[in-house]
Amino acid sequence: MTATPAQPYSPSAPRAHRPRRRLPRTPAPLRDTLTLIGLPLLAALTLPAAFAGGGTRRWFGGRAESQRAEAQAAKDAAAAAFYELDTAQRDLRISIETISAVDDSPAARRAVADFDALGRRIDEVSHRYIDAVDAHDLDRDDLEASAASRARSELTAAKEELGRVKQELDRFADGLGPLLGKAETQLARLAPAVERARQALLAASGALDSSRSSGLTADDLAARLAALSPELTKLNQGAGRHGVPDTLERAERVTREAEAIRVEAERLPERAAEIDHRLVSLRTRAQALTTRSEQVEPLLSELRRRFTAACWQDLQHVPDIAAENVRQAETKLAEAHTARAAQRWPDATALLSTVRTLLNTTDEAVSAAGDRLHRLNAVQKDPQQEIERTRFALRDAQRLAMSGRNTPDPRHARPLDEAVSRLDRAIAGLEGRHPDYWHFLTETEAIRQTAAGVVGRIREERGAGH
């Protein structure tokens, strides 16, 4: 609001703010007479005037003064409404500035535009109020009753219009609740978030210095920490320059990154020791696998001598694969050792993971040859144990399929019946001169998996039914 009305007159107002009225000048002969008569007569002459109203205004009748009093009351009420509206607008402007500083959403921009429109409406009614005040001098001695009545009417209309706009402002303020709450929450988070970022950077720097003091360079961590320096500069410049949302996001991002650097720096000595341990352990394992892979060829020789080709064909390349994998593992181990010496921790870790994968693959291949021979020996000696194991799995599935039913569900019975036929054919395959024991073992394993699948479906369906 741009204009301020004239202060309404009030008998209780401080002397400096009361309108100063000019008293009629006393004629010179009367002054001389009063001087001769003395102070007692002066007091006697002035007391009645004081008790009559404390002033020298001429009175023109009760109706005019009644209209003047009503106009003055209307003027006071309008002034009160004006100040109430002005105060509400000032308070709401603070809320709008808070929202616009934090929130750039369409809803926030709409709120700012609506407040500007309300401000223009407030300026209009305020100017009309001020014009009404300026148009009427209620302290005039010759104020007529009609002028006082007109002043009262215009000032009352101005007060009512100010009140209506105040109601509009109040309704608008009530609708700002969610936006203002969100903005205040973000502002409340701002200072703690920036301080957390600063403390996180300080802690990361301290952890990095500690690691370096133990002989570790930590160049990658130092580079990551240095990259955060421009972000810290922007945080120090404040939200007034970069905005509250961007500053909050920046503070949280800096905190996360600095915390990650701190954790890695603190763990760096432990990580170095862990890599050293893995280098020794994997080198020992590679040497052991070299020895074990040399034993695969004798195992394959026995498999070729005692069993049909189908029982060992998929294993005949295991010695070559094992030797190649061990060779690659040893090469990667040497590269990992070089990376460790250069303190390239991510490279060393990745190379050691590759070595571990190569050795695991080799271990599985070498173990497969020995496991194949063991299983073939067992089934050649007594195939009945494998047969009974498979039959038990089939009978268990059949009992579950018949539980609570007179006839099994075809969806369950069909795969079980087929599995029984497959078992019979697998058993029949053992009757030749050179039986394929490996086919028999893989077939019985597949039959047991079929039975387990049927059992799982039955339980799932019954569980869903309950």
LINLIN-V913476 format. One record per pair of residues at least 24 apart in sequence whose C-alpha atoms are under 7 Angstrom apart, sorted by sequence separation. I is the first residue (numbers start at 0). J is the second residue. D is the distance in Angstrom with one decimal. If there is no record, write none. Layout:
i: {I	I}
j: {J	J}
d: {D	D}
//
This chain:
i: {227	292	328	418	128	292	328	127	328	22	324	325	324	415	124	289	124	324	220	285	321	193	411	121	317	317	196	203	210	278	314	389	396	192	196	199	203	206	210	392	193	196	200	203	207	210	393	396	189	192	196	199	203	206	210	389	392	396	192	195	199	202	206	375	375	71	7	67	295	298	302	107	298	285	292	295	288	70	77	84	66	70	73	77	80	63	67	70	74	77	81	98	102	63	66	70	73	77	80	84	91	98	101	62	66	69	73	76	80	57	56	98	0	94	97	0	4	310	307	309	310	307	101	100	101	100	101}
j: {253	318	354	446	157	321	357	157	358	55	357	358	358	450	160	325	161	361	260	325	361	234	453	164	364	365	250	257	264	332	368	443	450	247	251	254	258	261	265	447	250	253	257	260	264	267	450	453	247	250	254	257	261	264	268	447	450	454	251	254	258	261	265	436	437	137	75	137	365	368	372	178	369	358	365	368	362	147	154	161	144	148	151	155	158	143	147	150	154	157	161	178	182	144	147	151	154	158	161	165	172	179	182	144	148	151	155	158	162	140	140	182	85	179	182	122	129	435	433	435	437	435	242	242	243	243	244}
d: {6.9	6.0	4.8	5.7	5.2	6.1	6.2	6.9	6.9	6.3	5.7	6.8	6.9	6.6	6.7	6.7	6.3	6.4	6.3	6.2	5.1	6.8	6.1	6.8	6.1	6.7	5.4	5.7	6.2	7.0	6.6	6.2	5.9	6.6	6.9	5.6	6.6	5.7	6.8	6.1	5.3	5.8	5.3	5.8	5.3	6.8	5.7	6.8	6.0	5.8	4.5	5.5	4.1	5.6	6.9	5.9	6.3	5.6	6.6	6.6	5.8	6.4	5.6	6.4	6.8	6.9	6.2	6.6	6.4	6.7	6.6	7.0	6.7	6.7	6.0	6.6	6.9	5.8	6.3	7.0	5.8	6.6	5.6	6.7	6.0	6.1	5.2	5.9	5.7	6.5	6.4	6.7	6.7	4.3	5.4	4.0	5.7	4.3	6.2	5.5	6.9	5.9	5.7	6.7	5.8	6.4	5.5	6.7	6.3	6.5	5.9	5.4	6.9	6.7	6.5	5.9	5.5	6.8	6.8	6.8	5.1	6.4	6.9	6.7	5.1	6.6	6.0}
//
